Amino acid sequence: MLDFSSKLKQVFSWAAAIVIMVVHTYLAFKILNVFTNDTNWIEIAKEHTAATLGIPLAGTASLFLVLVLRIISDQVEFKIFNIEFKGAASQAIIWVFTYLIVIFSIYLLWPLAN
């Protein structure tokens, strides 16, 4: 059975993940000119979609994945090339790897959009 501090960590982790996704969705709509009539944003978003939406979404998706992983697994530890990562260091490394993989995927798939 989970103790009170574990439940509190889970609640705050889910709350943080939800707040991040809501704020990012709002900003994405703002950039895509849903909440404003500023036509400059539309031109910037059309010309630089990977930069205006892709990179921030990659960061948010990576953070969301790390937060969910933290909720599911109490301790995140792994070892790469005889270097062992535990605790916050492992979460930071997982975020960096996830972020770079998503950015690289955007880079590889971007020519298909034209």
NUPA-776318 format. One line per 4 residues: number of its first residue (from 1); their letters; for each residue x, y, z of N, C-alpha, C. Coordinates in pm, whole numbers. Each point is the difference from the previous one (the first is absolute). Layout:
residues N
NUM	A	X:Y:Z:X:Y:Z:X:Y:Z; ...
***
This chain:
residues 114
1	MLDF	85:-119:0:-85:119:0:88:124:0; -41:101:-74:78:123:-10:-20:86:123; 107:64:45:-14:91:112:-41:138:-52; -25:93:93:-52:132:-37:97:77:-89
5	SSKL	129:-7:27:97:76:-81:7:-54:-143; -12:-130:-18:-2:-57:-134:-123:45:-77; -114:0:67:-123:46:-65:10:148:-36; 58:79:90:17:143:-25:92:25:-119
9	KQVF	109:-78:-9:90:12:-115:-73:-34:-129; -81:-104:1:-74:-38:-120:-99:108:-40; -70:56:96:-98:104:-29:70:121:-61; 110:44:61:71:116:-52:66:-28:-135
13	SWAA	46:-121:-20:59:-35:-130:-105:2:-109; -115:-58:25:-108:3:-100:-48:142:-22; -11:78:108:-43:139:-13:99:79:-86; 129:-21:25:102:69:-79:-9:-41:-147
17	AIVI	-18:-128:-26:-11:-48:-138:-122:61:-68; -112:6:69:-121:56:-59:14:150:-24; 56:71:97:20:145:-17:94:28:-116; 105:-77:-13:94:18:-111:-71:-20:-133
21	MVVH	-79:-104:-12:-70:-28:-125:-104:108:-32; -73:48:101:-102:104:-22:67:130:-44; 105:40:69:70:124:-35:60:-11:-140; 58:-112:-31:60:-16:-131:-105:-3:-110
25	TYLA	-113:-61:25:-109:0:-98:-51:142:-23; -13:77:107:-41:140:-13:99:76:-86; 129:-17:28:102:71:-77:1:-43:-146; -23:-127:-25:-5:-48:-138:-117:65:-74
29	FKIL	-116:8:64:-114:66:-62:27:149:-19; 70:59:95:36:142:-11:90:21:-121; 97:-87:-17:90:12:-113:-75:-20:-131; -94:-91:-1:-76:-26:-122:-115:98:-22
33	NVFT	0:107:77:-93:111:-21:-146:-39:27; -23:-86:95:-137:-34:35:-59:107:92; 83:54:91:-50:96:97:29:145:-35; 64:25:-110:35:137:-37:-16:18:-150
37	NDTN	-10:121:-43:-14:30:-142:131:49:-61; 110:-21:66:129:44:-48:48:-92:-113; 3:49:-121:37:-82:-116:149:-31:-5; 81:76:72:144:-28:3:29:-137:58
41	WIEI	-77:-41:101:21:-130:61:-26:-114:-98; -102:17:-84:-32:-104:-98:115:-18:-98; 55:110:-48:112:-9:-95:122:-65:64; 31:39:121:115:-59:71:-24:-149:24
45	AKEH	-121:-35:44:-31:-141:27:4:-83:-127; -45:56:-112:3:-75:-126:142:-21:-51; 81:103:10:137:-9:-52:93:-78:92; -24:6:129:92:-60:97:-76:-88:100
49	TAAT	-83:-89:-52:-83:-83:87:85:-88:93; 107:-55:-53:86:-86:84:59:79:116; 33:126:-24:59:81:107:-106:53:96; -114:46:-55:-101:62:86:-83:-101:77
53	LGIP	-24:-115:-59:-81:-102:67:76:-128:31; 83:-45:-93:66:-129:15:96:-8:117; 87:98:12:101:-4:107:-64:14:138; -91:97:21:-66:5:131:-82:-125:31
57	LAGT	-69:-53:-101:-76:-123:22:91:-117:33; 118:-5:-61:95:-106:32:44:8:146; 27:120:47:38:18:140:-111:-38:95; -123:41:-34:-114:-32:84:-29:-150:-1
61	ASLF	5:-61:-116:-24:-145:-9:105:-78:78; 124:44:-9:107:-66:74:-20:14:150; -36:120:44:-25:22:142:-119:-82:47; -105:-4:-80:-117:-80:34:38:-146:16
65	LVLV	80:-53:-93:43:-139:8:81:-27:127; 90:91:34:81:-17:121:-88:6:125; -97:91:3:-89:9:115:-84:-126:15; -53:-51:-110:-79:-123:7:88:-117:42
69	LRII	121:-7:-53:93:-105:39:30:7:149; 13:121:52:28:19:143:-119:-45:84; -122:24:-50:-119:-41:74:-11:-152:1; 23:-61:-116:-14:-145:-12:108:-74:79
73	SDQV	123:45:-13:113:-66:65:54:91:109; 5:-50:121:43:85:112:146:42:-15; 88:-92:-31:142:31:-18:40:-30:-144; 56:99:-66:46:-17:-137:152:-4:3
77	EFKI	54:-113:-41:145:-19:-4:37:-72:-129; 113:38:-58:50:-75:-115:150:23:-14; 60:-82:-82:145:0:-16:33:2:-149; 87:93:-39:47:9:-139:152:11:2
81	FNIE	64:-89:-72:147:2:-10:67:8:137; -44:-83:92:54:-8:136:-19:128:80; -90:87:-43:-37:118:78:-141:-22:51; -17:5:130:-130:-28:60:-71:131:36
85	FKGA	-126:10:-41:-82:117:29:-112:-39:94; -17:80:106:-104:-26:100:-72:131:31; -124:-12:39:-76:115:47:-22:106:-106; 21:127:40:-24:113:-90:92:-2:-121
89	ASQA	121:-49:16:93:-7:-114:-54:-92:-108; -58:-112:40:-55:-91:-100:-119:63:-72; -82:73:72:-114:66:-63:46:108:-98; 103:74:37:53:103:-89:59:-62:-127
93	IIWV	73:-108:15:59:-67:-116:-109:-58:-89; -103:-59:59:-111:-54:-79:-70:113:-75; -18:116:65:-63:113:-67:85:45:-119; 131:12:20:89:44:-109:-6:-98:-116
97	FTYL	12:-129:27:-6:-100:-106:-134:4:-74; -109:7:75:-132:5:-61:-16:125:-85; 43:113:52:-9:127:-73:80:-7:-129; 122:-49:6:83:-9:-120:-59:-97:-102
101	IVIF	-57:-109:45:-62:-95:-93:-121:63:-69; -83:72:74:-116:64:-61:44:109:-98; 99:81:38:52:104:-89:58:-64:-127; 73:-107:16:57:-68:-117:-110:-57:-89
105	SIYL	-106:-50:60:-114:-50:-78:-65:113:-79; -16:115:62:-54:116:-70:91:37:-116; 130:-2:24:97:32:-105:-11:-97:-117; -13:-128:30:-9:-100:-106:-131:8:-78
109	LWPL	-109:32:69:-131:1:-63:-38:133:-62; 75:105:30:-37:133:-48:-6:11:-151; 91:-59:-78:-11:12:-146:-127:-63:-55; -62:-92:71:-123:-62:-48:-118:95:5
113	AN	9:108:78:-110:94:11:-8:94:-120; 108:15:-73:1:93:-114:-55:-63:-125
***
